[in-house]
Amino acid sequence: MDNVQYTTDIEKYVTRIDLLIFDIDGVLIDTRPSFIATIAFTSQFYVTELLKLPIDVSDVSVKDAITFKGYTGFNNDWDVTEGLIIYCLLRWRRPETTGSLRDFMQDVTNAGTGLSGIDSFIKQNFSPEDFEWIQKHVNKERVRKTFQEFYGGEKYCELLYGFCPQYYLGAGSVENEIILLDKELVKRWKGNTGILTGRMKNETELALQMLDLTKLDRSLVQYTDHILPDKPHPAKIEKILHSAKSNMALYIGDSIDDFLTVVNYNQLGKKSELRFGLVSEDDIRFPESARIFQAPSVNDFIRFVIKRNSRIIPL
């Protein structure tokens, strides 16, 4: 239990929760060798092979993708990929006014959130011709499909996305994913279990198969569906709480948008209570309010809950 950081208030809260909600990527599954790596692969491929521009993008890395995802509005990996491509193009076209990636992201954050923040930043700091040039070279649909090809590969692309790969015919990075969840441990949880993820439906279903969670009530599983807005908007987590008839729930995530989803839900003033558990080492990128309940792994959280929750019968 020493791995879990918590307050007395949190410990009391955990005794009464009836619903555990999990993010998938970075929490239940290690996606650094899959989704995160695909962001870097796609960015490099798009610039050099599809745009055919003489830009050196060999330094674009998984670390850059993780940096991007540390800022709000970039929970969606396609948006991260598009944003990273835009940064590479700006760095090449206007090197004198485009600083480091962290400086760029801070400037974007000051201008707004997500891709709209990038657009605002460019409009405020670059010429209309520069903005037009970026718009001309970055095709959202093409970025998305290229990303899907690298992630799904020849084996899974059609299954996941409904089309056969055109540019990449090797093994998809999905085959590199690593299960982080202790499957036997989670079976001891006697309350409801939900999922709130930025994955699409087929990606989510594949993950549930890998995790042996296919029996989950699908009314408690929310993914990117273009019906309800994605994180950090609280609509999807509100739907899960309502479907589960939850009084007290815990959402376990690993990103700033996961945390803000909980913050935004609590601002609605609903009857169901919701707290946040952060899967992370002691990461100062997160505000202190996000770190009051924190552990290095999802399994540390589950053990903590099992030991203290009133619905669990000790072995």
Backbone bond lengths (Angstrom), bond angles and torsions (degrees), N, CA, C in turn:
res aa  C-N    CA-C-N  psi(-1)  N-CA   C-N-CA  omega(-1)  CA-C   N-CA-C  phi
1 M - - - 1.450 - - 1.525 112.84 -
2 D 1.333 116.20 -14.33 1.459 119.01 -177.26 1.520 112.26 -63.49
3 N 1.340 116.88 -18.28 1.458 119.84 -178.88 1.521 112.85 -74.05
4 V 1.312 118.16 -15.11 1.462 122.24 -175.11 1.516 110.34 -98.85
5 Q 1.333 115.08 127.77 1.462 121.11 173.27 1.521 107.93 -96.89
6 Y 1.324 117.08 131.05 1.460 119.74 -177.45 1.525 109.99 -159.07
7 T 1.331 114.67 163.74 1.458 121.43 176.71 1.524 109.30 -104.97
8 T 1.306 117.10 167.06 1.464 121.51 177.31 1.522 110.47 -59.85
9 D 1.319 115.99 -39.11 1.463 121.09 178.75 1.528 111.13 -60.96
10 I 1.323 115.81 -42.53 1.474 120.74 178.98 1.528 110.04 -64.32
11 E 1.312 117.21 -42.88 1.467 120.61 -178.41 1.531 110.64 -60.78
12 K 1.317 116.63 -39.85 1.466 120.61 177.65 1.524 110.62 -68.07
13 Y 1.323 116.23 -39.25 1.462 121.13 -179.30 1.528 110.74 -62.54
14 V 1.315 116.14 -43.04 1.467 121.48 -176.83 1.523 112.04 -60.93
15 T 1.312 117.95 -29.64 1.465 120.06 -179.33 1.518 111.88 -63.40
16 R 1.333 117.85 -20.64 1.470 120.91 -172.69 1.526 114.40 -116.95
17 I 1.329 119.24 1.96 1.469 118.61 -178.37 1.526 111.03 -68.83
18 D 1.335 114.57 146.52 1.462 120.60 179.85 1.526 112.73 -119.46
19 L 1.335 116.71 0.14 1.470 120.97 -175.85 1.520 110.30 -147.14
20 L 1.315 116.49 125.54 1.468 122.41 170.40 1.518 108.03 -105.97
21 I 1.330 116.76 126.74 1.461 122.24 177.26 1.522 107.53 -115.56
22 F 1.326 115.91 132.23 1.460 120.52 -176.90 1.526 111.05 -117.70
23 D 1.322 116.61 137.81 1.463 121.49 159.24 1.536 105.53 -73.12
24 I 1.319 117.51 161.03 1.468 119.54 178.95 1.528 111.34 -99.05
25 D 1.317 116.54 -60.79 1.468 120.61 -170.66 1.522 111.02 -71.73
26 G 1.330 114.79 123.04 1.451 120.81 -179.21 1.512 113.28 86.57
27 V 1.326 117.13 -10.19 1.462 122.11 -179.23 1.526 110.58 -114.72
28 L 1.321 116.57 -60.99 1.467 120.94 177.81 1.521 112.21 -91.50
29 I 1.338 115.85 -27.25 1.465 121.34 -179.15 1.527 108.89 -133.43
30 D 1.315 115.99 134.92 1.466 121.19 174.57 1.529 107.76 -78.95
31 T 1.326 116.14 110.16 1.461 120.79 -176.87 1.526 112.71 -104.91
32 R 1.316 116.70 10.69 1.476 117.85 176.51 1.522 111.63 -59.30
33 P 1.357 119.18 -40.02 1.473 118.04 177.95 1.530 113.53 -84.09
34 S 1.329 117.67 1.28 1.470 119.39 -179.78 1.521 110.49 -119.86
35 F 1.316 118.41 -90.60 1.460 120.95 -176.58 1.534 112.44 -57.77
36 I 1.327 116.44 -46.29 1.463 119.44 -176.43 1.533 110.37 -65.70
37 A 1.334 115.38 -44.36 1.466 118.75 178.06 1.521 111.14 -63.60
38 T 1.339 117.29 -35.51 1.460 121.43 -178.95 1.521 111.79 -65.89
39 I 1.311 117.28 -31.42 1.471 120.51 175.18 1.527 109.57 -58.03
40 A 1.340 115.86 -48.06 1.471 120.31 -179.64 1.528 111.04 -66.74
41 F 1.344 117.23 -46.63 1.472 120.83 -179.72 1.523 111.07 -57.51
42 T 1.330 116.18 -48.38 1.459 121.10 -176.06 1.520 111.21 -65.06
43 S 1.318 117.10 -41.53 1.469 121.13 179.67 1.522 110.34 -59.93
44 Q 1.316 116.71 -46.44 1.462 121.14 179.74 1.526 111.23 -63.96
45 F 1.335 115.89 -47.47 1.465 121.28 -177.38 1.527 110.93 -63.80
46 Y 1.300 116.63 -43.10 1.462 120.75 -177.14 1.530 111.19 -61.36
47 V 1.318 116.03 -45.62 1.465 120.30 -176.97 1.523 111.71 -69.81
48 T 1.330 116.96 -45.59 1.467 120.02 -172.50 1.526 113.50 -86.39
49 E 1.344 116.93 -39.34 1.467 119.98 -173.41 1.524 113.84 -97.14
50 L 1.316 118.12 -33.59 1.460 120.16 -178.42 1.524 112.03 -93.45
51 L 1.335 116.97 -44.03 1.461 119.64 177.03 1.526 112.22 -82.84
52 K 1.319 116.58 -22.38 1.466 122.32 -179.84 1.527 112.36 57.65
53 L 1.315 115.74 37.04 1.465 119.89 179.04 1.528 110.07 -92.82
54 P 1.330 117.07 144.96 1.477 120.35 -177.62 1.524 111.80 -80.38
55 I 1.326 115.74 58.40 1.462 121.16 -176.82 1.523 109.27 -109.90
56 D 1.313 116.10 131.52 1.455 120.32 176.86 1.535 108.57 -82.05
57 V 1.319 116.43 107.20 1.469 120.89 179.14 1.529 110.62 -113.95
58 S 1.326 115.60 20.26 1.466 119.74 -177.82 1.526 112.16 -65.26
59 D 1.341 116.30 -18.77 1.464 119.43 -179.65 1.527 112.94 -89.24
60 V 1.331 117.55 -3.04 1.463 120.22 177.05 1.526 108.19 -68.79
61 S 1.319 116.89 126.79 1.463 120.06 -168.97 1.521 112.68 -136.36
62 V 1.332 113.82 171.63 1.463 121.18 173.98 1.527 109.57 -58.93
63 K 1.321 116.47 -36.91 1.465 120.64 179.13 1.529 110.71 -60.15
64 D 1.335 116.95 -38.71 1.467 120.58 177.72 1.531 110.73 -63.79
65 A 1.329 115.89 -41.06 1.468 120.23 178.94 1.524 110.42 -63.14
66 I 1.324 116.66 -42.08 1.465 120.89 179.05 1.523 110.25 -65.00
67 T 1.337 117.15 -38.88 1.467 120.91 176.61 1.518 110.34 -58.68
68 F 1.325 117.13 -47.63 1.465 121.93 179.00 1.527 110.74 -56.84
69 K 1.335 116.21 -46.80 1.459 120.82 -174.37 1.519 112.70 -70.71
70 G 1.318 116.47 -9.90 1.454 120.19 176.25 1.509 113.61 -78.12
71 Y 1.326 117.40 -4.46 1.471 121.64 -178.87 1.518 110.16 -109.70
72 T 1.324 115.45 143.22 1.457 119.33 -177.14 1.529 111.51 -64.17
73 G 1.333 114.60 146.52 1.455 120.37 -178.59 1.514 113.13 92.87
74 F 1.338 117.23 -1.12 1.464 120.10 -179.00 1.529 111.06 -123.89
75 N 1.323 115.77 43.98 1.454 120.31 174.44 1.525 110.87 -75.35
76 N 1.344 116.47 -30.95 1.464 121.91 -179.08 1.532 110.09 -80.74
77 D 1.333 116.94 124.76 1.467 120.75 -175.05 1.526 112.65 -68.25
78 W 1.331 117.45 -27.40 1.470 119.23 176.15 1.523 109.76 -67.33
79 D 1.332 116.44 -38.96 1.466 120.26 177.79 1.528 110.58 -65.43
80 V 1.341 115.93 -39.81 1.464 119.73 177.41 1.524 110.06 -61.42
81 T 1.328 116.31 -44.58 1.466 120.78 -179.89 1.522 110.56 -61.34
82 E 1.316 116.63 -47.15 1.467 120.45 178.85 1.520 110.61 -61.25
83 G 1.328 116.83 -42.59 1.459 120.52 179.14 1.517 112.70 -63.31
84 L 1.337 116.26 -40.12 1.458 120.42 179.86 1.524 110.93 -67.98
85 I 1.329 117.21 -37.49 1.468 121.13 175.51 1.531 110.01 -62.37
86 I 1.318 116.52 -44.95 1.470 120.44 178.79 1.525 110.58 -59.88
87 Y 1.325 116.54 -42.85 1.465 119.40 178.60 1.528 110.84 -60.90
88 C 1.342 117.36 -43.88 1.472 121.07 179.06 1.534 110.82 -60.79
89 L 1.321 116.82 -40.82 1.466 120.74 -179.54 1.524 111.34 -67.77
90 L 1.316 117.04 -42.75 1.466 121.04 179.13 1.528 110.74 -65.48
91 R 1.335 115.72 -41.50 1.467 120.41 -179.25 1.527 110.94 -61.35
92 W 1.337 115.86 -32.91 1.465 120.34 179.04 1.527 111.65 -81.52
93 R 1.329 117.09 -42.81 1.462 121.31 -175.80 1.533 111.96 -75.80
94 R 1.332 116.95 -37.91 1.467 121.01 -177.56 1.534 110.25 -133.57
95 P 1.350 116.90 65.58 1.462 119.72 -176.49 1.529 113.16 -62.93
96 E 1.335 115.81 -27.04 1.462 119.17 -177.43 1.529 112.74 -72.21
97 T 1.327 117.37 -18.95 1.468 119.92 -178.53 1.530 112.74 -119.46
98 T 1.324 117.29 4.16 1.467 120.75 179.08 1.522 108.79 -114.12
99 G 1.337 115.87 112.22 1.460 120.84 -176.73 1.516 112.64 -85.79
100 S 1.322 115.76 -153.36 1.460 121.72 179.44 1.526 109.93 -66.95
101 L 1.321 115.65 165.38 1.453 119.87 -179.33 1.525 110.79 -61.31
102 R 1.315 117.65 -42.01 1.471 120.13 -179.99 1.531 110.65 -64.73
103 D 1.343 117.41 -40.15 1.468 120.34 176.79 1.526 110.21 -63.15
104 F 1.331 115.46 -42.47 1.460 120.78 178.88 1.524 110.43 -60.52
105 M 1.327 117.01 -46.71 1.462 120.24 -178.05 1.520 111.95 -66.59
106 Q 1.311 116.59 -34.08 1.465 118.64 176.99 1.522 110.80 -67.63
107 D 1.335 115.85 -40.05 1.469 119.98 176.75 1.529 110.81 -63.88
108 V 1.325 116.06 -39.80 1.463 120.53 178.35 1.526 110.01 -63.45
109 T 1.337 116.22 -43.53 1.464 120.62 179.45 1.519 111.34 -60.89
110 N 1.318 116.54 -36.46 1.464 120.32 178.04 1.530 111.84 -68.26
111 A 1.342 115.45 -24.77 1.470 120.16 -177.76 1.519 112.68 -92.12
112 G 1.342 117.31 -21.46 1.464 120.75 -177.28 1.510 110.46 162.73
113 T 1.334 117.23 -158.14 1.459 121.12 179.21 1.523 110.25 -127.10
114 G 1.333 115.11 149.78 1.455 120.24 175.79 1.519 113.43 61.86
115 L 1.324 116.06 -156.01 1.465 121.06 -177.70 1.526 112.52 -65.24
116 S 1.320 116.66 -29.92 1.472 118.65 176.44 1.518 110.28 -66.47
117 G 1.338 116.75 -32.47 1.465 120.56 175.63 1.521 111.34 -66.41
118 I 1.338 116.47 -38.59 1.465 120.19 176.66 1.527 110.23 -63.55
119 D 1.335 116.43 -45.20 1.472 120.03 177.98 1.521 110.91 -58.25
120 S 1.317 116.57 -44.76 1.471 120.75 -179.38 1.523 110.97 -63.32
121 F 1.338 115.16 -42.53 1.462 119.43 179.65 1.529 111.41 -61.67
122 I 1.322 117.41 -44.47 1.468 121.32 -179.56 1.530 110.52 -64.41
123 K 1.319 116.25 -44.51 1.469 120.04 179.91 1.519 111.80 -61.60
124 Q 1.338 116.21 -34.91 1.463 120.73 -177.67 1.531 113.10 -79.30
125 N 1.327 117.30 -26.23 1.460 119.97 -169.60 1.526 115.22 -121.34
126 F 1.325 117.26 -7.48 1.458 120.72 -179.56 1.525 109.18 -127.80
127 S 1.305 116.06 169.76 1.462 120.54 -177.85 1.532 111.32 -76.19
128 P 1.337 117.33 159.60 1.469 120.17 174.36 1.529 111.70 -57.54
129 E 1.329 116.37 -32.83 1.469 120.24 178.77 1.532 110.61 -65.86
130 D 1.329 116.22 -39.28 1.469 120.14 177.63 1.525 110.59 -63.83
131 F 1.330 116.01 -44.55 1.461 120.04 -179.87 1.526 110.90 -62.18
132 E 1.326 115.77 -43.42 1.471 121.06 178.57 1.522 111.10 -61.59
133 W 1.334 116.22 -41.79 1.466 121.87 -178.96 1.530 109.96 -62.79
134 I 1.331 116.88 -43.28 1.462 121.10 177.74 1.522 110.15 -62.23
135 Q 1.318 117.02 -46.74 1.462 121.47 -179.45 1.527 111.34 -59.39
136 K 1.317 116.01 -38.07 1.459 121.69 -178.54 1.531 111.32 -67.62
137 H 1.329 116.66 -34.99 1.465 120.41 -172.75 1.532 114.27 -92.59
138 V 1.316 117.66 -15.97 1.467 119.84 -177.32 1.521 109.47 -110.45
139 N 1.318 115.36 104.72 1.452 122.51 179.66 1.529 108.76 -100.06
140 K 1.323 116.53 110.89 1.467 121.89 -174.18 1.525 112.37 -55.45
141 E 1.322 117.06 -44.85 1.453 121.61 -178.18 1.530 111.17 -64.96
142 R 1.322 116.08 -40.08 1.464 120.49 -179.22 1.529 110.80 -69.02
143 V 1.326 116.46 -38.44 1.466 120.80 176.78 1.525 109.46 -61.79
144 R 1.326 116.09 -46.97 1.454 120.87 -177.89 1.532 111.26 -61.42
145 K 1.329 117.82 -47.44 1.457 120.57 -177.09 1.531 111.49 -66.78
146 T 1.311 116.72 -37.20 1.466 119.47 177.48 1.522 110.13 -63.98
147 F 1.327 115.93 -43.47 1.459 120.71 177.29 1.533 110.29 -58.54
148 Q 1.315 116.76 -45.53 1.462 121.05 -178.23 1.524 111.76 -62.89
149 E 1.324 116.97 -36.38 1.465 119.96 177.98 1.524 111.31 -64.53
150 F 1.321 116.89 -44.14 1.466 120.03 179.73 1.520 111.13 -67.12
151 Y 1.323 117.24 -37.06 1.465 120.07 -178.94 1.531 111.14 -73.72
152 G 1.328 117.28 -49.21 1.464 120.56 -176.78 1.510 113.99 -78.88
153 G 1.330 116.19 -36.44 1.454 119.92 -177.86 1.521 111.74 66.66
154 E 1.303 115.75 -173.96 1.457 121.12 -176.44 1.532 112.07 -63.30
155 K 1.332 116.99 -32.06 1.465 121.12 -175.12 1.518 113.18 -78.77
156 Y 1.336 117.68 -38.71 1.462 119.87 -169.49 1.528 114.97 -115.28
157 C 1.326 119.27 -8.86 1.464 120.55 -173.74 1.528 111.83 -59.27
158 E 1.325 117.09 -49.07 1.469 119.64 -178.29 1.527 110.80 -67.41
159 L 1.314 117.66 -39.07 1.459 121.64 179.26 1.528 111.16 -62.34
160 L 1.321 116.06 -43.20 1.455 120.32 -175.73 1.527 112.95 -81.22
161 Y 1.337 116.77 -37.40 1.464 119.57 -168.19 1.526 114.74 -123.54
162 G 1.336 116.92 -7.33 1.452 119.41 174.32 1.507 115.85 83.56
163 F 1.325 118.86 14.68 1.463 120.88 176.02 1.526 109.72 -144.82
164 C 1.321 115.59 155.13 1.464 120.89 178.22 1.524 109.76 -86.17
165 P 1.327 117.63 141.46 1.461 120.33 -177.98 1.527 112.63 -63.80
166 Q 1.320 114.75 142.26 1.464 121.61 -179.66 1.524 111.98 -104.16
167 Y 1.320 116.93 -38.10 1.460 121.02 -173.33 1.526 113.44 -101.69
168 Y 1.338 116.94 -30.58 1.461 119.63 -172.86 1.527 110.06 -128.07
169 L 1.327 116.31 122.64 1.465 121.35 -175.34 1.526 113.59 -117.81
170 G 1.322 116.25 14.35 1.460 119.31 179.66 1.520 111.91 -89.67
171 A 1.326 115.84 -166.73 1.465 121.79 177.24 1.522 109.22 -70.78
172 G 1.316 116.62 134.61 1.459 120.72 179.38 1.513 111.88 -74.27
173 S 1.320 116.25 152.71 1.463 119.58 179.90 1.523 111.99 -67.49
174 V 1.355 117.80 -15.96 1.465 120.57 175.31 1.524 110.53 -57.08
175 E 1.326 116.76 -28.80 1.462 120.73 -178.41 1.526 112.33 -73.09
176 N 1.330 116.59 -7.42 1.469 120.55 179.54 1.525 112.43 -97.03
177 E 1.317 117.62 -0.94 1.463 119.93 -174.43 1.526 111.47 -66.45
178 I 1.334 114.61 145.51 1.465 121.87 -175.74 1.524 109.21 -118.86
179 I 1.317 117.51 127.51 1.452 122.16 178.42 1.534 109.75 -73.17
180 L 1.327 116.59 127.64 1.459 121.98 177.67 1.524 112.08 -101.64
181 L 1.311 116.62 -24.16 1.467 121.76 -176.47 1.515 111.78 -74.14
182 D 1.329 116.25 134.50 1.466 121.99 170.14 1.531 106.29 -80.52
183 K 1.330 116.66 104.04 1.469 121.50 -172.68 1.520 112.29 -64.42
184 E 1.308 117.36 -34.01 1.468 120.14 179.45 1.521 110.96 -73.61
185 L 1.323 116.28 -35.80 1.462 120.61 -179.65 1.526 111.36 -63.69
186 V 1.327 116.72 -44.83 1.468 119.83 -175.72 1.526 111.55 -66.74
187 K 1.328 117.70 -22.57 1.464 120.50 178.59 1.529 112.02 -66.61
188 R 1.317 117.82 -19.25 1.460 121.51 179.61 1.523 112.24 -80.07
189 W 1.324 117.06 -11.36 1.467 120.17 177.33 1.524 108.64 -75.82
190 K 1.318 117.51 123.77 1.462 122.04 -173.98 1.524 113.66 -100.13
191 G 1.314 117.98 -3.79 1.455 120.24 176.91 1.521 110.84 -87.24
192 N 1.325 116.62 -168.18 1.461 121.57 177.12 1.521 110.49 -78.62
193 T 1.328 115.33 154.92 1.461 121.92 178.07 1.514 109.05 -128.04
194 G 1.338 115.79 131.14 1.455 121.04 178.14 1.518 111.52 -126.01
195 I 1.321 115.72 165.82 1.461 122.75 178.20 1.523 108.44 -131.11
196 L 1.319 116.66 130.70 1.463 122.32 171.26 1.518 107.51 -129.18
197 T 1.326 116.48 110.16 1.457 121.67 -172.72 1.515 111.59 -135.52
198 G 1.317 116.01 157.93 1.456 121.20 173.90 1.513 112.69 -87.17
199 R 1.334 117.48 -0.83 1.466 120.79 177.31 1.525 110.70 -67.15
200 M 1.339 115.76 160.24 1.446 120.75 171.10 1.527 109.25 -81.78
201 K 1.350 116.57 173.80 1.460 121.16 -173.65 1.528 112.06 -57.59
202 N 1.333 118.51 -53.89 1.463 120.45 -176.18 1.527 112.03 -65.85
203 E 1.337 116.81 -35.67 1.464 120.62 175.89 1.523 109.80 -63.29
204 T 1.332 116.01 -40.61 1.461 120.89 179.70 1.517 110.89 -66.04
205 E 1.329 117.03 -44.02 1.466 120.25 -179.60 1.525 111.51 -62.96
206 L 1.335 116.54 -38.98 1.465 119.87 177.32 1.528 110.12 -63.69
207 A 1.332 116.52 -41.63 1.464 120.58 178.48 1.530 110.80 -63.38
208 L 1.324 117.65 -41.91 1.465 120.54 179.62 1.526 111.05 -63.07
209 Q 1.327 116.84 -34.99 1.469 119.89 175.26 1.525 110.30 -63.75
210 M 1.332 115.96 -46.14 1.460 120.47 -179.60 1.531 111.34 -61.02
211 L 1.336 116.31 -33.81 1.459 122.55 -175.21 1.530 113.43 -90.71
212 D 1.346 117.28 -1.06 1.466 122.09 -175.23 1.529 111.41 58.61
213 L 1.337 115.64 40.18 1.465 120.98 179.88 1.525 111.49 -118.08
214 T 1.317 116.92 27.86 1.466 120.34 -175.92 1.528 112.48 -69.72
215 K 1.326 118.41 -16.00 1.460 121.11 -179.33 1.531 112.91 -85.97
216 L 1.314 117.57 1.04 1.465 120.01 178.90 1.520 111.06 -60.04
217 D 1.318 116.08 141.93 1.458 122.22 173.72 1.532 107.67 -62.27
218 R 1.333 117.43 118.75 1.462 120.66 -174.56 1.531 112.95 -69.06
219 S 1.319 117.90 -14.24 1.462 119.03 173.85 1.526 110.99 -71.84
220 L 1.334 116.07 -12.74 1.466 121.55 178.62 1.524 111.74 -105.05
221 V 1.326 116.93 12.74 1.463 122.43 179.29 1.524 108.75 -117.82
222 Q 1.311 116.42 118.14 1.463 121.74 -179.83 1.528 110.26 -122.29
223 Y 1.335 115.71 135.86 1.459 122.87 -176.54 1.529 107.86 -141.43
224 T 1.321 116.96 178.84 1.465 120.61 177.44 1.523 109.18 -69.11
225 D 1.321 115.84 116.79 1.463 120.06 -176.88 1.523 113.17 -134.19
226 H 1.329 117.08 -0.65 1.464 122.24 179.50 1.532 111.60 62.09
227 I 1.336 117.23 19.78 1.465 121.90 173.25 1.519 109.15 -104.20
228 L 1.327 115.66 -60.40 1.456 120.73 173.37 1.526 108.70 -99.18
229 P 1.334 117.81 148.89 1.469 119.92 -179.85 1.525 111.94 -66.16
230 D 1.330 115.26 150.53 1.460 121.65 -178.18 1.524 111.67 -81.17
231 K 1.336 115.09 171.21 1.455 121.74 173.74 1.536 110.22 -53.02
232 P 1.327 117.35 142.22 1.465 129.09 10.49 1.534 115.48 -90.66
233 H 1.326 118.05 11.80 1.464 119.55 174.08 1.532 108.33 -63.20
234 P 1.317 118.58 139.75 1.477 120.57 -173.60 1.523 115.50 -85.85
235 A 1.344 119.10 1.98 1.463 120.61 -172.19 1.528 112.88 -58.12
236 K 1.311 117.46 -42.36 1.467 119.91 -175.21 1.522 112.10 -73.31
237 I 1.309 116.75 -38.12 1.470 117.52 179.02 1.526 109.96 -72.44
238 E 1.323 116.25 -31.00 1.468 119.55 174.37 1.528 110.25 -63.15
239 K 1.320 116.72 -40.46 1.468 120.77 178.74 1.521 111.13 -63.64
240 I 1.334 117.57 -41.31 1.462 121.06 178.10 1.527 110.43 -62.09
241 L 1.319 116.61 -47.35 1.465 121.16 -179.46 1.524 111.10 -60.51
242 H 1.325 116.09 -41.55 1.462 120.69 179.58 1.531 110.81 -66.19
243 S 1.331 117.24 -44.18 1.467 121.14 -178.68 1.530 111.22 -64.63
244 A 1.321 116.39 -35.38 1.466 120.96 -178.75 1.521 112.43 -83.12
245 K 1.334 116.82 -7.90 1.469 121.89 -174.13 1.531 109.72 52.22
246 S 1.321 114.29 43.44 1.465 121.08 -175.84 1.521 111.83 -79.24
247 N 1.314 114.70 141.50 1.466 121.02 171.75 1.516 111.53 -97.35
248 M 1.336 115.52 -37.82 1.458 120.60 -177.51 1.525 108.05 -143.61
249 A 1.327 116.42 123.28 1.466 120.85 -174.85 1.520 110.82 -132.51
250 L 1.321 114.34 162.51 1.465 122.27 176.28 1.517 108.87 -129.01
251 Y 1.329 116.50 127.59 1.471 120.70 174.67 1.516 108.43 -105.58
252 I 1.327 116.51 121.50 1.461 122.34 -177.85 1.519 108.62 -104.07
253 G 1.336 116.46 116.52 1.454 121.83 -177.33 1.509 111.74 -141.26
254 D 1.336 115.11 -177.09 1.463 118.44 -175.62 1.529 113.35 -136.92
255 S 1.339 117.95 9.15 1.462 119.64 -176.37 1.518 111.02 -128.42
256 I 1.314 115.32 164.02 1.464 120.07 178.86 1.521 110.17 -63.80
257 D 1.337 117.93 -34.20 1.460 119.73 178.44 1.529 111.79 -69.97
258 D 1.330 117.76 -30.60 1.465 120.14 173.81 1.530 109.49 -61.81
259 F 1.305 115.43 -47.47 1.473 120.58 179.36 1.525 111.17 -62.40
260 L 1.327 117.26 -45.33 1.461 120.60 -178.29 1.524 112.02 -66.30
261 T 1.327 117.18 -27.54 1.463 120.30 174.55 1.520 110.48 -60.06
262 V 1.324 116.17 -43.22 1.468 121.23 178.34 1.525 110.06 -67.34
263 V 1.322 116.85 -44.48 1.467 120.92 178.09 1.524 110.42 -57.79
264 N 1.321 116.14 -47.34 1.461 120.60 -177.60 1.525 112.06 -66.74
265 Y 1.335 116.14 -36.11 1.463 118.42 176.13 1.528 111.15 -63.40
266 N 1.324 116.05 -46.21 1.464 119.83 -176.66 1.529 112.30 -64.48
267 Q 1.331 116.58 -23.95 1.461 119.79 176.97 1.531 112.60 -73.33
268 L 1.347 116.63 -13.14 1.463 120.54 178.53 1.526 112.18 -74.61
269 G 1.343 116.12 -19.95 1.456 119.72 178.73 1.522 114.10 72.57
270 K 1.333 117.30 30.56 1.458 121.44 179.99 1.537 111.06 -76.87
271 K 1.346 115.53 165.50 1.459 120.20 -178.90 1.525 112.61 -71.16
272 S 1.313 116.65 -39.11 1.470 119.71 -179.86 1.521 109.95 -66.51
273 E 1.329 115.64 133.37 1.466 120.06 178.16 1.528 109.70 -92.70
274 L 1.331 115.41 147.26 1.465 121.07 -177.87 1.515 109.72 -143.19
275 R 1.318 115.49 131.81 1.464 121.92 175.31 1.525 109.10 -122.42
276 F 1.334 114.83 167.39 1.471 121.30 -176.45 1.512 110.83 -117.76
277 G 1.340 115.76 136.15 1.456 122.01 171.94 1.520 109.12 -115.99
278 L 1.320 117.71 124.58 1.461 123.03 -175.79 1.516 111.44 -97.34
279 V 1.328 116.65 117.93 1.461 121.50 172.58 1.519 107.69 -85.56
280 S 1.303 115.86 104.92 1.467 120.54 -177.70 1.516 108.82 -174.61
281 E 1.323 114.74 154.06 1.454 118.68 164.29 1.526 106.16 -70.64
282 D 1.286 118.89 -179.64 1.466 120.88 -176.57 1.521 109.24 -69.93
283 D 1.327 116.09 86.55 1.468 122.64 -171.62 1.528 109.84 -99.85
284 I 1.312 116.74 115.20 1.462 120.74 -175.61 1.522 112.33 -74.89
285 R 1.352 117.64 -4.89 1.463 119.02 176.36 1.526 111.10 -66.52
286 F 1.340 116.20 -24.97 1.455 120.73 -178.90 1.530 110.21 -89.16
287 P 1.328 117.26 142.44 1.467 119.05 176.19 1.518 110.97 -63.12
288 E 1.311 116.22 156.73 1.460 120.82 -177.46 1.524 111.59 -57.43
289 S 1.326 117.27 -34.65 1.462 120.84 -178.72 1.525 112.16 -66.43
290 A 1.348 117.19 -20.55 1.466 120.73 177.41 1.516 111.64 -85.80
291 R 1.329 117.01 -12.45 1.463 120.61 -172.29 1.525 113.82 -108.15
292 I 1.334 117.13 12.16 1.459 118.49 -178.28 1.529 111.80 -74.85
293 F 1.334 116.60 -18.44 1.468 121.80 174.07 1.526 106.29 -133.82
294 Q 1.322 116.33 103.75 1.465 120.65 -168.02 1.516 110.37 -145.68
295 A 1.344 115.30 143.76 1.470 121.21 177.96 1.524 109.16 -151.95
296 P 1.329 117.84 155.63 1.465 120.55 -179.50 1.516 114.28 -68.59
297 S 1.344 118.18 -23.54 1.463 119.74 -177.11 1.519 111.11 -145.82
298 V 1.328 115.05 159.54 1.462 120.33 178.16 1.523 110.66 -63.85
299 N 1.316 117.27 -32.42 1.458 120.04 -179.04 1.527 111.80 -66.67
300 D 1.334 117.46 -32.67 1.464 120.63 174.98 1.531 110.38 -61.88
301 F 1.338 116.18 -40.52 1.465 120.25 177.67 1.526 110.91 -63.93
302 I 1.324 116.59 -46.46 1.461 120.20 -176.70 1.524 110.35 -62.51
303 R 1.335 117.64 -43.37 1.467 120.74 177.34 1.526 111.07 -60.20
304 F 1.323 115.87 -41.61 1.455 121.58 179.91 1.528 110.06 -60.79
305 V 1.334 116.15 -46.77 1.461 121.16 -179.32 1.526 110.57 -65.21
306 I 1.322 117.15 -45.87 1.461 121.30 -178.79 1.528 111.25 -58.36
307 K 1.304 117.08 -39.92 1.465 120.27 -177.95 1.519 112.33 -68.56
308 R 1.342 116.86 -30.72 1.461 120.19 -171.00 1.526 115.24 -109.30
309 N 1.324 117.36 -20.00 1.465 119.23 -173.33 1.519 111.15 -73.48
310 S 1.323 115.88 135.85 1.463 121.36 -174.13 1.525 113.33 -67.77
311 R 1.354 117.21 -20.52 1.474 118.88 -178.02 1.530 112.18 -84.22
312 I 1.330 117.89 -7.29 1.461 121.26 -178.01 1.528 109.80 -90.64
313 I 1.321 115.88 129.45 1.457 120.91 174.50 1.528 108.18 -90.85
314 P 1.341 118.60 114.57 1.477 120.48 -177.32 1.524 111.22 -58.21
315 L 1.333 114.13 144.31 1.476 118.74 176.67 1.533 110.24 -68.88
